[in-house]
């Protein structure tokens, strides 16, 4: 049984076009949009968008994901404030970023696991306030975090509080 023999050719052609469009929209749109968004689209010029003097503030920037994000933001033209607990690692990252991308870097040494009292929070806030007097931060990356591999019920109370300070209070 061939239904197309009973329909005018113009109707068959119209149905073919509608069906083809529907298939293309369903099966090609998502991969093509994803390809454009993630690989082909030009990068945003963040320094043009936010200004040449603006900074990106990256916590947990001494290594891992925070370090990689700091490099990517510097590549986009932003100056970088690196926050972490290890001065030597931060200095190395800051020197590399400045050398490779020709942007300004600032270092803030702070251990978020010590953020367990108002005095430490105030100390960190004063440090940042002093920086903000002459500078502007347009991008904030809260990357600092602490993980614990083990059974929660056997985790010591100080370790639990340290994780809470780093993962919750720092945000």
N, C-alpha and C positions, 0 to 999 in steps of 0.2 A: 504494500500500500504506500503510495507516494502522494502526500498531501500537496506537494508543490505543483502537481499537475492540475489541481483544482483552483489554485490561486493565481491571480495575475502576477506577471514577472516583477512589476514594481513593488508589490506587497512582499514578495519573497526577498527582493533586494533590500527593502527597508528592514525586514525581520533579521536578515543576515547582518546588516550594519548595527542594529541594536544589540544583537547577541555578541558580535565581535567587540563592540565597545564595552559591554558588560564584562566579558571575559578579560579584556585588557585592563580594565579598571580594577578588577578583583585580583588578578595574578601578577600584573606588572607594576601597578602603582606603588605598592609598599616597597618592593626592592629598589625601584628607581628613585623614589623619594629618599629612601635611606642612603642610597649611593650618593645622591646629591648632598644631603645634609652632612654626612660624615666624612666624605672623601673629596668631593669635587667643589663644593661651595668655598669661595674665598674666605679666609679668616677675617674676623672682625678686627679692626684697628683699635685696640683698647686704649692706647695712648692718645689717639685722636678723639675717641669717645669721651674719655675722662679727663684729658689734659696731660701735658708732658710732665708736670711736677707731681702727679698723683702716685700713690703707693698701693701695692697689694700687700696685705698683712697675712702671713702664712704661719700658723702654729704647727708644731711638729715638723719643722722644716729641715732638721739636721740630717735626716735620711728617709728612705722609703718613699711613700706616696707624697708626703709633704714636700720633700726635696724635688721630686719630679714635677709637682704642681708649680713650685717656685721657678723652676727652669722654664716651664711653659709660659707662665705669666711674664717672665722677663723676655722671653722670645717675642711675646706680643707687645713689648715696648713699655711695660710697667716697671717702675722702680719697686724694689722688694724690701719688706721688713720681715726678717727671718726670726722666728721665735722658737726656742728650744732650750734644753737644759745643759747641753754640752757646748761650751764655748769653742773648743778646737774644731769640732765638726761644723759648727755654724760659720766659723771664720773661713774654713776651707770652701764651703758652699758659696759664701758671699764673694770670696775672691774669684772663684770660677765663674759665677754669674756675671760679675762686673767685667771680667776679662772677655768672656764670650759675647755678651749681649750689650755691653757698653751702657749699662743702667746703674743707677745708684742703689746701694744696698745698706741696710741698717740691721744691727743685731740686737736682739733683746734676749738675755739669758734669764729663763724662769722655769722652775720645775713645778708643773701644775699639780703634782702629787702632794706638794706642800701647801696647797690652797685649802687649808683646813681651819682657818680662823680669819676673822675680819681684818686683822693686821696684815696678813699676807695678801689678801685681796686688795687692801688699800695700797700696799707697796707696789703691786703690779699696776694698779690703776694710776698711781702717781708717775710711774715710769712711762706709761703710755701717754698720759696727759702732757708730760714734758715734750714728748715727741710731736704730739698733735698741735702744739703751739705754732710751729712753723711749717707743718706738713699736713697733707690731706690724704686720707685713706679712702679709696673708692671700692676696693675689693677685699673681702674678708674670707679667708679659708680657715675654718675651724677644723683642723686636721688632727689635733692632738688627741690621743686615745691610748687606752691601756687594755690589753686583753689578758685573760687568765685561762690557761688550759688545765682543767682539773675538775673534780667534783665540787659543786658549790657548797654542799653541806660540810665538806672537810676543809674549806678555805678559812684561813685565819681572819679574825675580825679586822685587824689592821690592813690586811690585803684588800678586803671588801671596801673599807673606807677609802683606801688609796684609789681603787678603781672608780668609786663614786666621785671622788674629788676630781680625778682626771677626766672622766667621761661625762659627768653631769655638771659639776660646779664650774668647770672651765668654759662651758658653752654659754 
